[in-house]
Amino acid sequence: MTIHAFRAAVEAHDLDAMMDVFAEDVKFHSPIVYKTYEGKDELRFVLAGVIQVFEDLAYVGEYRSDSGGILHFRAKIGDREIDGIDMLAFGADNLCHEFTVMVRPYSSATLLRERMAALLQAASES
C-alpha cells in the first residue's frame, strides 16, 4: 500500500479501501483526543465518523519520504473551514503503522471535537 492508495480511498469516501492501508496494530493520534487509538477496529470507528463530519475534503499538497508521507487537506465542518495534515508512517510490509492527524484553526478543531463526540455518543447508545 502507499500514500497514494490512502489518498484515493479518502477521495472516494471508501472506508474499506482506507482500512486496507493500515496494519492491524496501527496507532492513531487524533488531533482532538489525548488518547492514542490502537488497532484497525478503533481506527475504523473514528474514520467512519470523520467521513460524516468533513464536507468538501480536498487534498491540496502531498509530501513523501522513504518511510511515509504527509497529505495536506482542506475541508468544511458546517460553515467553518478546516485545514490539516494526515501523516502516515509505513513499515517494511508497506502498511501504515502510525497515523497522525493535525488540524487548525482552533475554532474548527473545537467544532470537529463537538461533532465527533456527538457521533461517538450516538453510536455507543445504539
N, C-alpha and C positions, 0 to 999 in steps of 0.2 A: 504494500500500500504506500501511497505517497501523499504529500500535502495536496497535490492536485486532485486526488480521489476524494479527500475530505471536502475540499472547496466545491467540487462538482456535486457532491451529495447535499451539502448545505444549500447550494443554489437551487437544487431540485426539490428541496424540502423532503428528502428521502431519509427518514430516520434509520431504517435498516442499513442503508448504504453508509451512513455516517458511522454506525456502530461497527461495521466491518473493518474500519480503520484502526480500531482500538484493541490493545491486548486485554486479556481477561483481568489482569491485575492493574489496569490503568489507574493513575492517580489524577483527580481533577481538582484544580484550585480555582474556586469560584471568586468572582470579583466582589461578591456581597456577603459571603458566609466565611467565617474563620475556619470552619472545619474542612478538612480535606476529604473529598468523596473518594472512596476506593472501590474499584471493580466496575465492570460494564453495566451491571444491573442498576447501581446507583446513578451512574452517568446517563444511562438511557432515560431514567425518570426525569433528570434535570433537563436534558436536551429536548425531551418531548414538551416540557413547559416552555422552554425558550422559543421553540418553533411557534407556539401560540402567542407569545408576548411580543416578539420582534416583528415589526412590519417593514416592508421595503428594504430588507437587508441586501446590501451590495458590498462586495469586496472591492476596495479601491487601491490596494497595494499588496505585494507579495514579496517576501524576503526569505531566502533559503540559505541553509548551511549544510554541512555534511551530515549533521545529526537531526535535522528537522527544519522548522521554519516558522515564520510569523505571517499571518494574514491580517491585514488592516481592513476593518469593516466600518460601515456606517449603516444605521437603521433608525427606525422610529419606534417609539413606545407612546401610543396615543398621539398627543400633539408635540411631544418632545423628541428632539434628535439625540441620538447616542452615537458615540464614536468609540471604537475599541479595537483590541487586537486579540487574536487567537494564537497562542504559542503552543506548538506541538513538537514534542521530542520523540524521535523514533529510535527503536532498538535495531540490533542486527537482524531481527526477524522481520523488519520493515513494517512493524506495527507500532502505533503510538502508545508509549508507556506513561507519558506525562503530558497533561493538557492544562494550560493555564489561560484564563481569560481576564483581561483588564478592560475597564470601561471608564469613560468620562463624559460629560461633566458630572459633578457630584449630584446635582438635582435629577439627572437622568438615571444615575446609579441607584438613587433612593427610590425612584419610581419603579425601576426594574425589581428591586428588593420587595416592594409592596405587592407588585403583580405576581411575582413568583411565589411569595408567601401565601397569597390567596389561592393560587393554583395548587400548591402543595397541601394546604389545609383541606381544600375541597376533595382532593384525591385521597387523603387519608381518612376522610369521613365516609367515603363511598365503598 
